[in-house]
């Protein structure tokens, strides 16, 4: 796989909807949009370290389960759809890499 670049990171951040959920790590989309180039570079370097075997931070490995109503009138289990809200950092990494894989 090609290395993830700061440009890849910024492009992925800009592709999120403005109402993207923050996730359990506490970082919001606005936080990521306001990172400096040095901070983005450090995150990209950290993604490389993870791919080389460094562990994911525990805060980035937690997923929050939320049940969305399929219809406003839903009252039973079958009327809800569970989703997992993961860290924005994990979603960014996964989105960048899956896009690269799908492009091949």
C-alpha positions as YAML, in Angstrom:
chain: A
units: angstrom
residues:
- id: 1
  name: UNK
  ca: [0.00, 0.00, 0.00]
- id: 2
  name: UNK
  ca: [1.19, 3.53, -0.62]
- id: 3
  name: UNK
  ca: [1.99, 5.56, 2.47]
- id: 4
  name: UNK
  ca: [-0.80, 7.70, 3.87]
- id: 5
  name: UNK
  ca: [-0.01, 11.37, 3.30]
- id: 6
  name: UNK
  ca: [-1.12, 14.56, 4.99]
- id: 7
  name: UNK
  ca: [-3.06, 15.34, 1.81]
- id: 8
  name: UNK
  ca: [-4.89, 11.98, 2.11]
- id: 9
  name: UNK
  ca: [-5.73, 12.84, 5.72]
- id: 10
  name: UNK
  ca: [-7.04, 16.33, 4.87]
- id: 11
  name: UNK
  ca: [-9.07, 14.98, 1.94]
- id: 12
  name: UNK
  ca: [-10.63, 12.32, 4.17]
- id: 13
  name: UNK
  ca: [-11.48, 14.90, 6.86]
- id: 14
  name: UNK
  ca: [-13.17, 17.11, 4.27]
- id: 15
  name: UNK
  ca: [-15.25, 14.18, 2.99]
- id: 16
  name: UNK
  ca: [-17.04, 13.72, 6.32]
- id: 17
  name: UNK
  ca: [-20.51, 15.19, 6.66]
- id: 18
  name: UNK
  ca: [-20.63, 18.28, 8.88]
- id: 19
  name: UNK
  ca: [-22.74, 16.40, 11.45]
- id: 20
  name: UNK
  ca: [-20.37, 13.41, 11.75]
- id: 21
  name: UNK
  ca: [-20.47, 11.91, 15.24]
- id: 22
  name: UNK
  ca: [-17.46, 12.59, 17.44]
- id: 23
  name: UNK
  ca: [-17.08, 9.09, 18.77]
- id: 24
  name: UNK
  ca: [-15.75, 7.91, 22.12]
- id: 25
  name: UNK
  ca: [-12.31, 9.51, 21.75]
- id: 26
  name: UNK
  ca: [-13.88, 12.95, 22.15]
- id: 27
  name: UNK
  ca: [-12.35, 14.48, 19.02]
- id: 28
  name: UNK
  ca: [-14.84, 16.28, 16.79]
- id: 29
  name: UNK
  ca: [-14.72, 16.89, 13.08]
- id: 30
  name: UNK
  ca: [-14.09, 20.58, 13.77]
- id: 31
  name: UNK
  ca: [-11.08, 19.62, 15.91]
- id: 32
  name: UNK
  ca: [-9.61, 17.66, 12.99]
- id: 33
  name: UNK
  ca: [-10.30, 20.45, 10.50]
- id: 34
  name: UNK
  ca: [-8.29, 22.87, 12.64]
- id: 35
  name: UNK
  ca: [-5.18, 20.71, 13.13]
- id: 36
  name: UNK
  ca: [-1.90, 22.29, 12.10]
- id: 37
  name: UNK
  ca: [0.28, 20.72, 9.42]
- id: 38
  name: UNK
  ca: [2.67, 19.52, 12.14]
- id: 39
  name: UNK
  ca: [-0.17, 17.82, 14.02]
- id: 40
  name: UNK
  ca: [-1.52, 16.17, 10.86]
- id: 41
  name: UNK
  ca: [1.99, 14.95, 10.03]
- id: 42
  name: UNK
  ca: [2.29, 13.42, 13.52]
- id: 43
  name: UNK
  ca: [-1.03, 11.56, 13.08]
- id: 44
  name: UNK
  ca: [0.01, 10.29, 9.64]
- id: 45
  name: UNK
  ca: [3.32, 9.12, 11.13]
- id: 46
  name: UNK
  ca: [1.38, 7.40, 13.89]
- id: 47
  name: UNK
  ca: [-0.77, 5.58, 11.30]
- id: 48
  name: UNK
  ca: [2.49, 4.31, 9.76]
- id: 49
  name: UNK
  ca: [3.67, 3.15, 13.19]
- id: 50
  name: UNK
  ca: [0.40, 1.27, 13.72]
- id: 51
  name: UNK
  ca: [0.86, -0.49, 10.40]
- id: 52
  name: UNK
  ca: [4.38, -1.41, 11.51]
- id: 53
  name: UNK
  ca: [3.01, -3.08, 14.65]
- id: 54
  name: UNK
  ca: [2.48, -0.35, 17.23]
- id: 55
  name: UNK
  ca: [-0.74, -0.85, 19.19]
- id: 56
  name: UNK
  ca: [-3.80, 1.28, 18.59]
- id: 57
  name: UNK
  ca: [-4.47, 3.67, 21.51]
- id: 58
  name: UNK
  ca: [-7.23, 2.27, 23.73]
- id: 59
  name: UNK
  ca: [-9.31, 5.42, 23.21]
- id: 60
  name: UNK
  ca: [-9.35, 4.76, 19.45]
- id: 61
  name: UNK
  ca: [-10.47, 1.12, 19.88]
- id: 62
  name: UNK
  ca: [-13.75, 1.78, 21.67]
- id: 63
  name: UNK
  ca: [-17.03, 1.75, 19.78]
- id: 64
  name: UNK
  ca: [-20.28, 3.15, 21.11]
- id: 65
  name: UNK
  ca: [-23.42, 1.23, 20.17]
- id: 66
  name: UNK
  ca: [-26.46, 3.34, 19.40]
- id: 67
  name: UNK
  ca: [-29.87, 2.16, 18.23]
- id: 68
  name: UNK
  ca: [-31.47, 4.22, 15.48]
- id: 69
  name: UNK
  ca: [-35.20, 4.07, 14.93]
- id: 70
  name: UNK
  ca: [-36.13, 2.79, 11.48]
- id: 71
  name: UNK
  ca: [-39.41, 4.71, 11.69]
- id: 72
  name: UNK
  ca: [-40.64, 7.35, 14.13]
- id: 73
  name: UNK
  ca: [-43.36, 4.95, 15.30]
- id: 74
  name: UNK
  ca: [-40.93, 2.09, 16.12]
- id: 75
  name: UNK
  ca: [-41.53, 0.60, 19.56]
- id: 76
  name: UNK
  ca: [-40.07, -2.94, 19.31]
- id: 77
  name: UNK
  ca: [-36.58, -4.35, 18.81]
- id: 78
  name: UNK
  ca: [-37.25, -4.98, 15.12]
- id: 79
  name: UNK
  ca: [-37.91, -1.26, 14.64]
- id: 80
  name: UNK
  ca: [-34.35, -0.26, 15.51]
- id: 81
  name: UNK
  ca: [-31.03, -0.56, 13.72]
- id: 82
  name: UNK
  ca: [-27.87, -0.78, 15.83]
- id: 83
  name: UNK
  ca: [-24.85, 1.23, 14.67]
- id: 84
  name: UNK
  ca: [-21.36, 1.48, 16.10]
- id: 85
  name: UNK
  ca: [-19.77, 4.90, 16.40]
- id: 86
  name: UNK
  ca: [-16.00, 4.52, 16.33]
- id: 87
  name: UNK
  ca: [-13.28, 7.11, 16.84]
- id: 88
  name: UNK
  ca: [-12.90, 9.64, 14.02]
- id: 89
  name: UNK
  ca: [-9.23, 8.68, 13.81]
- id: 90
  name: UNK
  ca: [-10.11, 5.03, 13.18]
- id: 91
  name: UNK
  ca: [-12.80, 6.01, 10.67]
- id: 92
  name: UNK
  ca: [-10.31, 8.25, 8.85]
- id: 93
  name: UNK
  ca: [-7.66, 5.54, 8.70]
- id: 94
  name: UNK
  ca: [-10.14, 2.89, 7.58]
- id: 95
  name: UNK
  ca: [-11.66, 5.20, 4.98]
- id: 96
  name: UNK
  ca: [-8.29, 6.14, 3.48]
- id: 97
  name: UNK
  ca: [-7.06, 2.56, 3.30]
- id: 98
  name: UNK
  ca: [-10.33, 1.09, 2.02]
- id: 99
  name: UNK
  ca: [-10.44, 3.75, -0.70]
- id: 100
  name: UNK
  ca: [-6.91, 2.83, -1.77]
- id: 101
  name: UNK
  ca: [-7.76, -0.86, -1.81]
- id: 102
  name: UNK
  ca: [-10.98, -0.37, -3.76]
- id: 103
  name: UNK
  ca: [-9.15, 1.79, -6.31]
- id: 104
  name: UNK
  ca: [-6.92, -1.20, -7.11]
...
